[in-house]
Amino acid sequence: MSQRSEVLLWGAQRVSAMVLALCVVVHLVTMIIAVRSGLSGAEILGRTQGNVAWFAFYTLFVIAVSVHAPIGLRTILGEALGWRGSATNLLIAVFGVVLALWGMRAVFAVFGGGQA
């Protein structure tokens, strides 16, 4: 990959890390408040189903994970195993797409009330 591409990946990972940090804090605080308030899993799902704000939040969370994790894994594979090049980049891209699909499957299940 070109040096420009590497810089863009570096930036994308840093931005996604910032988004992830915020999402993790919001998610954990929300779960702690819900549990301390005595809400059951069913009650929590009842409040999230059909809620566009939570759908948008968890979609952003999934996108951040789908960007951040593959870039980090690509770096680890390159540094630890020497895996570099087009095949590794393709593998990592597929991994990112799979993460996004699995994550969005869960988001849609919570948002719409379907099975995850």
Backbone hydrogen bonds, N-H to C=O, Kabsch-Sander energy under -0.5 kcal/mol:
donor,donor_aa,acceptor,acceptor_aa,energy
6,E,2,S,-2.1
7,V,3,Q,-2.2
8,L,4,R,-2.4
9,L,5,S,-2.5
10,W,6,E,-2.4
11,G,7,V,-2.5
12,A,8,L,-2.7
13,Q,9,L,-2.4
14,R,10,W,-1.9
15,V,11,G,-2.7
16,S,12,A,-2.5
17,A,13,Q,-1.9
18,M,14,R,-1.7
19,V,15,V,-2.2
20,L,16,S,-2.8
21,A,17,A,-2.5
22,L,18,M,-1.9
23,C,19,V,-2.8
24,V,20,L,-3.1
25,V,21,A,-2.0
26,V,22,L,-2.6
27,H,23,C,-2.8
28,L,24,V,-2.9
29,V,25,V,-2.7
30,T,26,V,-2.5
31,M,27,H,-2.5
32,I,28,L,-2.7
33,I,29,V,-2.6
34,A,30,T,-2.5
35,V,31,M,-2.7
36,R,32,I,-2.7
37,S,33,I,-1.6
38,G,35,V,-1.6
39,L,34,A,-2.4
44,I,40,S,-2.4
45,L,41,G,-2.6
46,G,42,A,-2.2
47,R,43,E,-1.4
48,T,44,I,-1.5
49,Q,45,L,-2.6
50,G,111,F,-2.2
51,N,48,T,-2.2
52,V,50,G,-0.8
55,F,51,N,-2.1
56,A,52,V,-2.7
57,F,53,A,-2.5
58,Y,54,W,-2.8
59,T,55,F,-2.0
60,L,56,A,-2.3
61,F,57,F,-2.2
62,V,58,Y,-2.4
63,I,59,T,-2.5
64,A,60,L,-2.5
65,V,61,F,-2.3
66,S,62,V,-2.7
67,V,63,I,-1.4
68,H,64,A,-2.9
69,A,65,V,-2.2
71,I,67,V,-1.3
72,G,68,H,-2.2
73,L,69,A,-2.8
74,R,70,P,-2.6
75,T,71,I,-2.0
76,I,72,G,-2.4
77,L,73,L,-2.9
78,G,74,R,-2.1
79,E,75,T,-2.7
80,A,76,I,-3.1
81,L,76,I,-0.6
81,L,77,L,-1.3
82,G,77,L,-0.5
82,G,78,G,-0.5
83,W,77,L,-2.2
84,R,82,G,-0.7
89,N,85,G,-2.4
90,L,86,S,-2.5
91,L,87,A,-2.5
92,I,88,T,-2.6
93,A,89,N,-2.2
94,V,90,L,-2.6
95,F,91,L,-2.2
96,G,92,I,-2.4
97,V,93,A,-2.2
98,V,94,V,-2.7
99,L,95,F,-2.5
100,A,96,G,-2.3
101,L,97,V,-2.7
102,W,98,V,-2.8
103,G,99,L,-2.8
104,M,100,A,-2.7
105,R,101,L,-2.0
106,A,102,W,-1.8
107,V,103,G,-2.3
108,F,104,M,-2.8
109,A,105,R,-1.9
110,V,106,A,-2.4
111,F,107,V,-2.9
112,G,108,F,-2.9
113,G,109,A,-1.5
114,G,108,F,-0.5
